[in-house]
């Protein structure tokens, strides 16, 4: 089941920030995200999601509905994010376009399949 707070938290991590810092920098109420986190709210207003999307440079749809990646890709991304050894690699990917990242991922898969 999709969880808006977890999605925002994941997007923050992807951009090297925290939900708390996001609120301060994007002008979003900390209580709004706190209510999401604690289950007192299930959603945010579109205008709040727009502030988050604009600040993170993400499409509004990605903020409101998450990535379209399948579960195996999500698990892999979470494993990569939690590994200290891959943080530098992920940081270098931040400025790449989605197309460049997909091409890089295909290249890495081909290397893994060759071994």
MOPAC internal coordinates of N, CA, C and O (Angstrom, degrees):
PM7 1SCF
backbone

  N    0.0000 0     0.00 0     0.00 0    0    0    0
  C    1.4529 1     0.00 0     0.00 0    1    0    0
  C    1.5270 1   109.76 1     0.00 0    2    1    0
  O    1.2310 1   120.22 1   -44.85 1    3    2    1
  N    1.3144 1   117.19 1   135.15 1    3    2    1
  C    1.4602 1   123.04 1  -178.37 1    5    3    2
  C    1.5198 1   110.52 1   -68.44 1    6    5    3
  O    1.2310 1   120.89 1   -45.73 1    7    6    5
  N    1.3249 1   115.90 1   134.27 1    7    6    5
  C    1.4542 1   122.39 1   178.24 1    9    7    6
  C    1.5219 1   107.99 1  -123.61 1   10    9    7
  O    1.2310 1   120.31 1   -66.48 1   11   10    9
  N    1.3219 1   117.02 1   113.52 1   11   10    9
  C    1.4606 1   121.75 1  -175.79 1   13   11   10
  C    1.5223 1   111.93 1   -60.69 1   14   13   11
  O    1.2310 1   119.79 1   137.44 1   15   14   13
  N    1.3298 1   118.01 1   -42.56 1   15   14   13
  C    1.4609 1   119.39 1  -179.57 1   17   15   14
  C    1.5264 1   110.89 1   -62.60 1   18   17   15
  O    1.2310 1   120.12 1   133.83 1   19   18   17
  N    1.3328 1   117.38 1   -46.17 1   19   18   17
  C    1.4644 1   120.16 1   179.32 1   21   19   18
  C    1.5190 1   110.96 1   -60.50 1   22   21   19
  O    1.2310 1   120.41 1   142.92 1   23   22   21
  N    1.3268 1   116.82 1   -37.08 1   23   22   21
  C    1.4519 1   120.55 1   178.03 1   25   23   22
  C    1.5290 1   110.81 1   -64.78 1   26   25   23
  O    1.2310 1   120.26 1   134.73 1   27   26   25
  N    1.3127 1   117.10 1   -45.27 1   27   26   25
  C    1.4680 1   120.65 1   179.42 1   29   27   26
  C    1.5285 1   109.91 1   -64.80 1   30   29   27
  O    1.2310 1   120.53 1   138.30 1   31   30   29
  N    1.3029 1   116.60 1   -41.70 1   31   30   29
  C    1.4604 1   120.42 1   178.28 1   33   31   30
  C    1.5314 1   110.47 1   -60.76 1   34   33   31
  O    1.2310 1   120.41 1   137.18 1   35   34   33
  N    1.3169 1   116.83 1   -42.82 1   35   34   33
  C    1.4579 1   121.78 1   178.22 1   37   35   34
  C    1.5303 1   111.30 1   -63.85 1   38   37   35
  O    1.2310 1   120.48 1   137.35 1   39   38   37
  N    1.3256 1   116.69 1   -42.65 1   39   38   37
  C    1.4603 1   119.99 1   177.79 1   41   39   38
  C    1.5271 1   110.85 1   -64.06 1   42   41   39
  O    1.2310 1   120.57 1   141.76 1   43   42   41
  N    1.3184 1   116.51 1   -38.24 1   43   42   41
  C    1.4690 1   119.85 1   176.74 1   45   43   42
  C    1.5251 1   110.24 1   -60.99 1   46   45   43
  O    1.2310 1   120.69 1   132.88 1   47   46   45
  N    1.3262 1   116.28 1   -47.12 1   47   46   45
  C    1.4636 1   120.12 1   179.71 1   49   47   46
  C    1.5265 1   110.71 1   -59.74 1   50   49   47
  O    1.2310 1   120.94 1   139.46 1   51   50   49
  N    1.3159 1   115.81 1   -40.54 1   51   50   49
  C    1.4665 1   120.94 1   179.02 1   53   51   50
  C    1.5247 1   110.90 1   -60.65 1   54   53   51
  O    1.2310 1   120.57 1   149.40 1   55   54   53
  N    1.3329 1   116.51 1   -30.60 1   55   54   53
  C    1.4634 1   121.15 1  -177.55 1   57   55   54
  C    1.5275 1   112.39 1  -102.60 1   58   57   55
  O    1.2310 1   120.36 1  -168.23 1   59   58   57
  N    1.3189 1   116.92 1    11.77 1   59   58   57
  C    1.4580 1   120.52 1   175.40 1   61   59   58
  C    1.5111 1   114.90 1    69.23 1   62   61   59
  O    1.2310 1   120.65 1  -145.62 1   63   62   61
  N    1.3231 1   116.35 1    34.38 1   63   62   61
  C    1.4549 1   119.65 1   178.56 1   65   63   62
  C    1.5248 1   109.28 1  -136.33 1   66   65   63
  O    1.2310 1   120.62 1     0.99 1   67   66   65
  N    1.2919 1   116.42 1  -179.01 1   67   66   65
  C    1.4617 1   122.17 1   178.71 1   69   67   66
  C    1.5236 1   108.51 1  -120.17 1   70   69   67
  O    1.2310 1   119.86 1   -19.92 1   71   70   69
  N    1.3295 1   117.88 1   160.08 1   71   70   69
  C    1.4668 1   119.04 1   175.82 1   73   71   70
  C    1.5295 1   112.62 1   -56.90 1   74   73   71
  O    1.2310 1   120.39 1   141.89 1   75   74   73
  N    1.3244 1   116.86 1   -38.11 1   75   74   73
  C    1.4624 1   120.13 1  -179.77 1   77   75   74
  C    1.5279 1   111.22 1   -64.20 1   78   77   75
  O    1.2310 1   120.74 1   133.18 1   79   78   77
  N    1.3208 1   116.20 1   -46.82 1   79   78   77
  C    1.4697 1   120.34 1   179.04 1   81   79   78
  C    1.5304 1   110.22 1   -65.58 1   82   81   79
  O    1.2310 1   120.74 1   141.56 1   83   82   81
  N    1.3286 1   116.20 1   -38.44 1   83   82   81
  C    1.4640 1   120.38 1   176.76 1   85   83   82
  C    1.5239 1   110.59 1   -56.11 1   86   85   83
  O    1.2310 1   120.72 1   132.88 1   87   86   85
  N    1.3237 1   116.24 1   -47.12 1   87   86   85
  C    1.4691 1   120.34 1   180.00 1   89   87   86
  C    1.5207 1   110.94 1   -57.94 1   90   89   87
  O    1.2310 1   120.89 1   133.00 1   91   90   89
  N    1.3347 1   115.91 1   -47.00 1   91   90   89
  C    1.4654 1   119.69 1  -178.51 1   93   91   90
  C    1.5200 1   111.40 1   -62.23 1   94   93   91
  O    1.2310 1   120.63 1   134.37 1   95   94   93
  N    1.3351 1   116.40 1   -45.63 1   95   94   93
  C    1.4606 1   120.75 1  -173.68 1   97   95   94
  C    1.5321 1   113.31 1   -78.07 1   98   97   95
  O    1.2310 1   120.45 1   149.15 1   99   98   97
  N    1.3265 1   116.75 1   -30.85 1   99   98   97
  C    1.4667 1   120.26 1  -176.74 1  101   99   98
  C    1.5245 1   113.02 1   -95.80 1  102  101   99
  O    1.2310 1   120.30 1   175.02 1  103  102  101
  N    1.3244 1   117.03 1    -4.98 1  103  102  101
  C    1.4595 1   120.20 1  -179.53 1  105  103  102
  C    1.5184 1   113.03 1    73.71 1  106  105  103
  O    1.2310 1   121.12 1  -144.93 1  107  106  105
  N    1.3362 1   115.46 1    35.07 1  107  106  105
  C    1.4673 1   121.51 1   178.94 1  109  107  106
  C    1.5243 1   108.22 1  -104.07 1  110  109  107
  O    1.2310 1   120.61 1   -40.12 1  111  110  109
  N    1.3031 1   116.44 1   139.88 1  111  110  109
  C    1.4607 1   121.78 1   179.42 1  113  111  110
  C    1.5338 1   110.45 1   -63.67 1  114  113  111
  O    1.2310 1   120.91 1   -52.91 1  115  114  113
  N    1.3328 1   115.87 1   127.09 1  115  114  113
  C    1.4655 1   119.22 1   176.65 1  117  115  114
  C    1.5249 1   111.01 1   -62.69 1  118  117  115
  O    1.2310 1   120.53 1   148.21 1  119  118  117
  N    1.3188 1   116.59 1   -31.79 1  119  118  117
  C    1.4615 1   119.24 1  -179.79 1  121  119  118
  C    1.5201 1   111.36 1   -67.03 1  122  121  119
  O    1.2310 1   120.11 1   149.69 1  123  122  121
  N    1.3318 1   117.39 1   -30.31 1  123  122  121
  C    1.4701 1   120.18 1   178.51 1  125  123  122
  C    1.5249 1   110.03 1   -62.80 1  126  125  123
  O    1.2310 1   120.32 1   133.67 1  127  126  125
  N    1.3427 1   117.00 1   -46.33 1  127  126  125
  C    1.4659 1   119.57 1   178.65 1  129  127  126
  C    1.5209 1   111.44 1   -71.85 1  130  129  127
  O    1.2310 1   120.35 1   146.14 1  131  130  129
  N    1.3135 1   116.95 1   -33.86 1  131  130  129
  C    1.4560 1   120.01 1   177.04 1  133  131  130
  C    1.5243 1   110.68 1   -62.95 1  134  133  131
  O    1.2310 1   120.65 1   138.57 1  135  134  133
  N    1.3223 1   116.37 1   -41.43 1  135  134  133
  C    1.4659 1   120.36 1   177.66 1  137  135  134
  C    1.5319 1   111.38 1   -62.80 1  138  137  135
  O    1.2310 1   120.58 1   141.53 1  139  138  137
  N    1.3221 1   116.50 1   -38.47 1  139  138  137
  C    1.4676 1   119.83 1   175.58 1  141  139  138
  C    1.5227 1   110.63 1   -63.44 1  142  141  139
  O    1.2310 1   121.31 1   130.54 1  143  142  141
  N    1.3201 1   115.10 1   -49.46 1  143  142  141
  C    1.4671 1   120.74 1  -176.87 1  145  143  142
  C    1.5202 1   111.59 1   -58.67 1  146  145  143
  O    1.2310 1   120.53 1   139.13 1  147  146  145
  N    1.3140 1   116.60 1   -40.87 1  147  146  145
  C    1.4674 1   120.99 1  -175.46 1  149  147  146
  C    1.5214 1   114.01 1   -91.52 1  150  149  147
  O    1.2310 1   120.38 1  -174.42 1  151  150  149
  N    1.3239 1   116.88 1     5.58 1  151  150  149
  C    1.4618 1   120.37 1   176.11 1  153  151  150
  C    1.5167 1   115.40 1    79.83 1  154  153  151
  O    1.2310 1   120.32 1  -170.84 1  155  154  153
  N    1.3267 1   116.99 1     9.16 1  155  154  153
  C    1.4646 1   119.45 1   178.61 1  157  155  154
  C    1.5267 1   111.03 1   -80.49 1  158  157  155
  O    1.2310 1   120.76 1   166.58 1  159  158  157
  N    1.3349 1   116.16 1   -13.42 1  159  158  157
  C    1.4722 1   121.82 1   175.86 1  161  159  158
  C    1.5184 1   107.68 1  -141.87 1  162  161  159
  O    1.2310 1   120.59 1   -30.77 1  163  162  161
  N    1.3149 1   116.48 1   149.23 1  163  162  161
  C    1.4633 1   120.69 1  -179.72 1  165  163  162
  C    1.5163 1   111.83 1  -105.71 1  166  165  163
  O    1.2310 1   120.35 1   167.28 1  167  166  165
  N    1.3350 1   116.94 1   -12.72 1  167  166  165
  C    1.4552 1   120.04 1  -176.56 1  169  167  166
  C    1.5197 1   110.54 1  -151.53 1  170  169  167
  O    1.2310 1   120.86 1    -7.16 1  171  170  169
  N    1.3043 1   115.97 1   172.84 1  171  170  169
  C    1.4602 1   123.51 1   174.80 1  173  171  170
  C    1.5224 1   108.18 1  -121.08 1  174  173  171
  O    1.2310 1   120.72 1   -16.87 1  175  174  173
  N    1.3012 1   116.23 1   163.13 1  175  174  173
  C    1.4634 1   118.92 1   175.48 1  177  175  174
  C    1.5275 1   109.07 1   -67.96 1  178  177  175
  O    1.2310 1   121.23 1   -23.28 1  179  178  177
  N    1.3197 1   115.24 1   156.72 1  179  178  177
  C    1.4636 1   119.78 1   178.48 1  181  179  178
  C    1.5203 1   110.03 1   -61.33 1  182  181  179
  O    1.2310 1   120.14 1   141.65 1  183  182  181
  N    1.3294 1   117.34 1   -38.35 1  183  182  181
  C    1.4702 1   119.71 1  -179.26 1  185  183  182
  C    1.5286 1   111.38 1   -64.39 1  186  185  183
  O    1.2310 1   119.95 1   143.77 1  187  186  185
  N    1.3261 1   117.70 1   -36.23 1  187  186  185
  C    1.4612 1   120.85 1   176.76 1  189  187  186
  C    1.5215 1   110.04 1   -68.05 1  190  189  187
  O    1.2310 1   120.60 1   137.01 1  191  190  189
  N    1.3200 1   116.45 1   -42.99 1  191  190  189
  C    1.4730 1   120.26 1   177.69 1  193  191  190
  C    1.5235 1   110.51 1   -63.51 1  194  193  191
  O    1.2310 1   119.89 1   144.17 1  195  194  193
  N    1.3284 1   117.81 1   -35.83 1  195  194  193
  C    1.4610 1   121.05 1   177.04 1  197  195  194
  C    1.5211 1   111.22 1   -63.99 1  198  197  195
  O    1.2310 1   120.10 1   138.71 1  199  198  197
  N    1.3289 1   117.42 1   -41.29 1  199  198  197
  C    1.4682 1   120.88 1   177.12 1  201  199  198
  C    1.5192 1   110.27 1   -60.07 1  202  201  199
  O    1.2310 1   120.72 1   136.17 1  203  202  201
  N    1.3305 1   116.22 1   -43.83 1  203  202  201
  C    1.4678 1   121.17 1   179.84 1  205  203  202
  C    1.5249 1   110.05 1   -64.39 1  206  205  203
  O    1.2310 1   120.70 1   132.65 1  207  206  205
  N    1.3273 1   116.27 1   -47.35 1  207  206  205
  C    1.4652 1   121.00 1  -179.47 1  209  207  206
  C    1.5259 1   110.76 1   -60.60 1  210  209  207
  O    1.2310 1   120.26 1   133.69 1  211  210  209
  N    1.3191 1   117.11 1   -46.31 1  211  210  209
  C    1.4634 1   121.04 1  -179.94 1  213  211  210
  C    1.5184 1   111.13 1   -61.49 1  214  213  211
  O    1.2310 1   120.50 1   135.22 1  215  214  213
  N    1.3213 1   116.65 1   -44.78 1  215  214  213
  C    1.4604 1   119.88 1  -178.11 1  217  215  214
  C    1.5246 1   111.91 1   -64.89 1  218  217  215
  O    1.2310 1   120.68 1   139.78 1  219  218  217
  N    1.3239 1   116.31 1   -40.22 1  219  218  217
  C    1.4695 1   119.93 1  -178.28 1  221  219  218
  C    1.5238 1   112.81 1   -85.07 1  222  221  219
  O    1.2310 1   120.45 1   169.50 1  223  222  221
  N    1.3304 1   116.74 1   -10.50 1  223  222  221
  C    1.4566 1   119.51 1  -177.31 1  225  223  222
  C    1.5173 1   112.18 1    70.06 1  226  225  223
  O    1.2310 1   120.81 1  -147.42 1  227  226  225
  N    1.3156 1   116.06 1    32.58 1  227  226  225
  C    1.4695 1   122.81 1  -179.70 1  229  227  226
  C    1.5220 1   109.33 1  -111.45 1  230  229  227
  O    1.2310 1   120.24 1   -27.44 1  231  230  229
  N    1.3250 1   117.14 1   152.56 1  231  230  229
  C    1.4652 1   118.85 1   174.48 1  233  231  230
  C    1.5310 1   110.68 1   -64.10 1  234  233  231
  O    1.2310 1   120.83 1   -34.55 1  235  234  233
  N    1.3142 1   116.02 1   145.45 1  235  234  233
  C    1.4623 1   120.70 1   179.00 1  237  235  234
  C    1.5250 1   110.94 1   -55.50 1  238  237  235
  O    1.2310 1   120.30 1   138.17 1  239  238  237
  N    1.3141 1   117.04 1   -41.83 1  239  238  237
  C    1.4593 1   121.21 1  -179.56 1  241  239  238
  C    1.5276 1   112.14 1   -58.95 1  242  241  239
  O    1.2310 1   120.19 1   142.18 1  243  242  241
  N    1.3397 1   117.25 1   -37.82 1  243  242  241
  C    1.4649 1   120.34 1   179.67 1  245  243  242
  C    1.5293 1   110.92 1   -67.44 1  246  245  243
  O    1.2310 1   120.65 1   143.41 1  247  246  245
  N    1.3368 1   116.37 1   -36.59 1  247  246  245
  C    1.4644 1   119.53 1   178.05 1  249  247  246
  C    1.5256 1   109.81 1   -67.66 1  250  249  247
  O    1.2310 1   120.57 1   134.28 1  251  250  249
  N    1.3233 1   116.52 1   -45.72 1  251  250  249
  C    1.4620 1   120.27 1  -173.77 1  253  251  250
  C    1.5266 1   114.31 1   -79.14 1  254  253  251
  O    1.2310 1   120.42 1   151.44 1  255  254  253
  N    1.3346 1   116.80 1   -28.56 1  255  254  253
  C    1.4611 1   119.01 1  -173.29 1  257  255  254
  C    1.5174 1   115.01 1  -126.24 1  258  257  255
  O    1.2310 1   119.86 1   177.38 1  259  258  257
  N    1.3118 1   117.87 1    -2.62 1  259  258  257
  C    1.4607 1   120.97 1   178.03 1  261  259  258
  C    1.5073 1   113.18 1    83.49 1  262  261  259
  O    1.2310 1   121.74 1    -1.50 1  263  262  261
  N    1.3038 1   114.27 1   178.50 1  263  262  261
  C    1.4584 1   121.58 1   178.49 1  265  263  262
  C    1.5150 1   109.66 1   -73.51 1  266  265  263
  O    1.2310 1   121.26 1   -17.35 1  267  266  265
  N    1.2902 1   115.20 1   162.65 1  267  266  265
  C    1.4600 1   120.10 1   176.21 1  269  267  266
  C    1.5157 1   111.63 1   -95.10 1  270  269  267
  O    1.2310 1   120.75 1  -174.24 1  271  270  269
  N    1.3260 1   116.17 1     5.76 1  271  270  269
  C    1.4665 1   119.99 1  -179.64 1  273  271  270
  C    1.5203 1   110.39 1   -64.23 1  274  273  271
  O    1.2310 1   120.74 1   -31.69 1  275  274  273
  N    1.3368 1   116.20 1   148.31 1  275  274  273
  C    1.4577 1   118.97 1   178.20 1  277  275  274
  C    1.5276 1   110.03 1   -78.08 1  278  277  275
  O    1.2310 1   120.26 1    -7.03 1  279  278  277
  N    1.3190 1   117.10 1   172.97 1  279  278  277
  C    1.4642 1   121.76 1  -174.85 1  281  279  278
  C    1.5204 1   112.93 1   -59.94 1  282  281  279
  O    1.2310 1   119.78 1   141.46 1  283  282  281
  N    1.3357 1   118.02 1   -38.54 1  283  282  281
  C    1.4598 1   119.26 1  -179.13 1  285  283  282
  C    1.5242 1   110.98 1   -65.35 1  286  285  283
  O    1.2310 1   120.21 1   141.42 1  287  286  285
  N    1.3275 1   117.21 1   -38.58 1  287  286  285
  C    1.4573 1   120.15 1   176.59 1  289  287  286
  C    1.5252 1   110.67 1   -66.57 1  290  289  287
  O    1.2310 1   120.33 1   140.53 1  291  290  289
  N    1.3233 1   116.97 1   -39.47 1  291  290  289
  C    1.4679 1   120.18 1   178.31 1  293  291  290
  C    1.5284 1   111.00 1   -62.79 1  294  293  291
  O    1.2310 1   120.72 1   135.98 1  295  294  293
  N    1.3370 1   116.23 1   -44.02 1  295  294  293
  C    1.4705 1   118.97 1   178.97 1  297  295  294
  C    1.5210 1   110.73 1   -61.96 1  298  297  295
  O    1.2310 1   120.36 1   137.55 1  299  298  297
  N    1.3352 1   116.91 1   -42.45 1  299  298  297
  C    1.4566 1   120.55 1   178.84 1  301  299  298
  C    1.5213 1   110.64 1   -61.65 1  302  301  299
  O    1.2310 1   120.22 1   135.42 1  303  302  301
  N    1.3277 1   117.18 1   -44.58 1  303  302  301
  C    1.4588 1   120.19 1   178.92 1  305  303  302
  C    1.5214 1   111.97 1   -61.13 1  306  305  303
  O    1.2310 1   120.41 1   138.49 1  307  306  305
  N    1.3182 1   116.82 1   -41.51 1  307  306  305
  C    1.4668 1   119.95 1   178.59 1  309  307  306
  C    1.5266 1   110.98 1   -64.78 1  310  309  307
  O    1.2310 1   120.10 1   140.29 1  311  310  309
  N    1.3280 1   117.41 1   -39.71 1  311  310  309
  C    1.4612 1   120.70 1   176.90 1  313  311  310
  C    1.5263 1   110.60 1   -62.73 1  314  313  311
  O    1.2310 1   120.81 1   137.00 1  315  314  313
  N    1.3178 1   116.06 1   -43.00 1  315  314  313
  C    1.4605 1   119.97 1   179.58 1  317  315  314
  C    1.5179 1   111.58 1   -64.91 1  318  317  315
  O    1.2310 1   120.51 1   138.06 1  319  318  317
  N    1.3276 1   116.64 1   -41.94 1  319  318  317
  C    1.4628 1   120.47 1  -179.72 1  321  319  318
  C    1.5159 1   112.16 1   -64.35 1  322  321  319
  O    1.2310 1   120.54 1   146.47 1  323  322  321
  N    1.3192 1   116.57 1   -33.53 1  323  322  321
  C    1.4600 1   119.38 1  -176.24 1  325  323  322
  C    1.5292 1   112.85 1   -83.89 1  326  325  323
  O    1.2310 1   119.76 1   169.99 1  327  326  325
  N    1.3157 1   118.06 1   -10.01 1  327  326  325
  C    1.4595 1   121.99 1  -179.19 1  329  327  326
  C    1.5243 1   109.96 1   -89.50 1  330  329  327
  O    1.2310 1   120.69 1   -56.35 1  331  330  329
  N    1.3168 1   116.29 1   123.65 1  331  330  329
  C    1.4577 1   120.69 1   177.84 1  333  331  330
  C    1.5196 1   112.10 1   -62.14 1  334  333  331
  O    1.2310 1   120.24 1   148.26 1  335  334  333
  N    1.3199 1   117.14 1   -31.74 1  335  334  333
  C    1.4676 1   121.04 1  -177.45 1  337  335  334
  C    1.5242 1   112.03 1   -69.10 1  338  337  335
  O    1.2310 1   119.64 1   157.77 1  339  338  337
  N    1.3175 1   118.29 1   -22.23 1  339  338  337
  C    1.4673 1   119.67 1  -176.54 1  341  339  338
  C    1.5262 1   113.36 1  -101.87 1  342  341  339
  O    1.2310 1   120.05 1   177.49 1  343  342  341
  N    1.3180 1   117.51 1    -2.51 1  343  342  341
  C    1.4702 1   119.57 1  -178.73 1  345  343  342
  C    1.5252 1   112.06 1   -59.37 1  346  345  343
  O    1.2310 1   119.87 1   138.01 1  347  346  345
  N    1.3272 1   117.85 1   -41.99 1  347  346  345
  C    1.4677 1   120.43 1   179.82 1  349  347  346
  C    1.5283 1   110.39 1   -64.37 1  350  349  347
  O    1.2310 1   120.68 1   140.14 1  351  350  349
  N    1.3163 1   116.30 1   -39.86 1  351  350  349
  C    1.4636 1   120.03 1   177.80 1  353  351  350
  C    1.5197 1   110.35 1   -62.57 1  354  353  351
  O    1.2310 1   120.15 1   132.37 1  355  354  353
  N    1.3209 1   117.31 1   -47.63 1  355  354  353
  C    1.4567 1   120.72 1   179.98 1  357  355  354
  C    1.5279 1   111.26 1   -62.39 1  358  357  355
  O    1.2310 1   121.22 1   142.37 1  359  358  357
  N    1.3335 1   115.26 1   -37.63 1  359  358  357
  C    1.4681 1   118.93 1   178.90 1  361  359  358
  C    1.5266 1   109.96 1   -61.76 1  362  361  359
  O    1.2310 1   120.18 1   140.17 1  363  362  361
  N    1.3376 1   117.26 1   -39.83 1  363  362  361
  C    1.4595 1   120.27 1   179.96 1  365  363  362
  C    1.5252 1   111.91 1   -68.10 1  366  365  363
  O    1.2310 1   120.11 1   155.07 1  367  366  365
  N    1.3351 1   117.40 1   -24.93 1  367  366  365
  C    1.4648 1   121.15 1   179.86 1  369  367  366
  C    1.5242 1   112.70 1   -79.39 1  370  369  367
  O    1.2310 1   120.27 1   164.57 1  371  370  369
  N    1.3171 1   117.09 1   -15.43 1  371  370  369
  C    1.4596 1   121.00 1  -174.27 1  373  371  370
  C    1.5167 1   113.95 1   -56.60 1  374  373  371
  O    1.2310 1   120.15 1   144.03 1  375  374  373
  N    1.3242 1   117.31 1   -35.97 1  375  374  373
  C    1.4571 1   120.05 1  -176.53 1  377  375  374
  C    1.5235 1   113.07 1   -91.97 1  378  377  375
  O    1.2310 1   120.30 1  -176.33 1  379  378  377
  N    1.3306 1   117.02 1     3.67 1  379  378  377
  C    1.4576 1   120.37 1  -179.83 1  381  379  378
  C    1.5281 1   109.99 1   -86.37 1  382  381  379
  O    1.2310 1   121.29 1   -28.84 1  383  382  381
  N    1.3243 1   115.14 1   151.16 1  383  382  381
  C    1.4576 1   119.53 1   175.50 1  385  383  382
  C    1.5237 1   108.77 1   -73.74 1  386  385  383
  O    1.2310 1   120.65 1   -15.83 1  387  386  385
  N    1.3115 1   116.36 1   164.17 1  387  386  385
  C    1.4702 1   120.55 1   178.52 1  389  387  386
  C    1.5207 1   110.03 1   -59.91 1  390  389  387
  O    1.2310 1   120.31 1   141.38 1  391  390  389
  N    1.3152 1   117.02 1   -38.62 1  391  390  389
  C    1.4633 1   120.81 1   179.41 1  393  391  390
  C    1.5316 1   111.15 1   -64.05 1  394  393  391
  O    1.2310 1   120.40 1   138.28 1  395  394  393
  N    1.3269 1   116.84 1   -41.72 1  395  394  393
  C    1.4697 1   120.85 1   178.76 1  397  395  394
  C    1.5286 1   110.59 1   -65.31 1  398  397  395
  O    1.2310 1   120.35 1   140.36 1  399  398  397
  N    1.3185 1   116.94 1   -39.64 1  399  398  397
  C    1.4626 1   120.51 1   179.65 1  401  399  398
  C    1.5199 1   110.34 1   -65.97 1  402  401  399
  O    1.2310 1   120.29 1   137.87 1  403  402  401
  N    1.3223 1   117.05 1   -42.13 1  403  402  401
  C    1.4741 1   119.98 1   178.08 1  405  403  402
  C    1.5264 1   110.89 1   -62.58 1  406  405  403
  O    1.2310 1   120.17 1   138.66 1  407  406  405
  N    1.3378 1   117.28 1   -41.34 1  407  406  405
  C    1.4641 1   120.99 1   178.17 1  409  407  406
  C    1.5266 1   110.33 1   -63.41 1  410  409  407
  O    1.2310 1   120.83 1   139.08 1  411  410  409
  N    1.3317 1   116.01 1   -40.92 1  411  410  409
  C    1.4625 1   120.40 1   178.05 1  413  411  410
  C    1.5296 1   110.51 1   -64.26 1  414  413  411
  O    1.2310 1   120.57 1   137.52 1  415  414  413
  N    1.3164 1   116.52 1   -42.48 1  415  414  413
  C    1.4691 1   120.60 1   179.14 1  417  415  414
  C    1.5214 1   110.52 1   -63.27 1  418  417  415
  O    1.2310 1   120.14 1   139.26 1  419  418  417
  N    1.3199 1   117.33 1   -40.74 1  419  418  417
  C    1.4707 1   120.32 1   176.78 1  421  419  418
  C    1.5211 1   110.71 1   -61.72 1  422  421  419
  O    1.2310 1   120.43 1   138.93 1  423  422  421
  N    1.3189 1   116.78 1   -41.07 1  423  422  421
  C    1.4596 1   121.48 1   178.52 1  425  423  422
  C    1.5318 1   110.74 1   -61.87 1  426  425  423
  O    1.2310 1   120.59 1   134.51 1  427  426  425
  N    1.3174 1   116.48 1   -45.49 1  427  426  425
  C    1.4677 1   120.40 1   179.84 1  429  427  426
  C    1.5265 1   110.29 1   -63.31 1  430  429  427
  O    1.2310 1   120.34 1   137.57 1  431  430  429
  N    1.3477 1   116.96 1   -42.43 1  431  430  429
  C    1.4661 1   120.11 1   177.40 1  433  431  430
  C    1.5299 1   110.62 1   -59.40 1  434  433  431
  O    1.2310 1   120.15 1   138.74 1  435  434  433
  N    1.3329 1   117.32 1   -41.26 1  435  434  433
  C    1.4718 1   120.03 1  -179.82 1  437  435  434
  C    1.5196 1   110.85 1   -64.80 1  438  437  435
  O    1.2310 1   119.93 1   143.93 1  439  438  437
  N    1.3237 1   117.74 1   -36.07 1  439  438  437
  C    1.4606 1   120.72 1   176.51 1  441  439  438
  C    1.5332 1   110.88 1   -65.82 1  442  441  439
  O    1.2310 1   120.92 1   136.89 1  443  442  441
  N    1.3228 1   115.84 1   -43.11 1  443  442  441
  C    1.4808 1   119.84 1   179.95 1  445  443  442
  C    1.5070 1   110.79 1   -65.20 1  446  445  443
  O    1.2310 1   120.09 1   141.15 1  447  446  445
  N    1.3376 1   117.44 1   -38.85 1  447  446  445
  C    1.4669 1   121.20 1   179.95 1  449  447  446
  C    1.5126 1   112.10 1   -70.34 1  450  449  447
  O    1.2310 1   120.21 1   153.57 1  451  450  449
  N    1.3328 1   117.20 1   -26.43 1  451  450  449
  C    1.4683 1   120.77 1   179.35 1  453  451  450
  C    1.5278 1   111.35 1   -73.37 1  454  453  451
  O    1.2310 1   120.42 1   158.31 1  455  454  453
  N    1.3113 1   116.81 1   -21.69 1  455  454  453
  C    1.4812 1   120.76 1  -179.00 1  457  455  454
  C    1.4561 1   110.32 1   -97.18 1  458  457  455
  O    1.2310 1   120.10 1   180.00 1  459  458  457

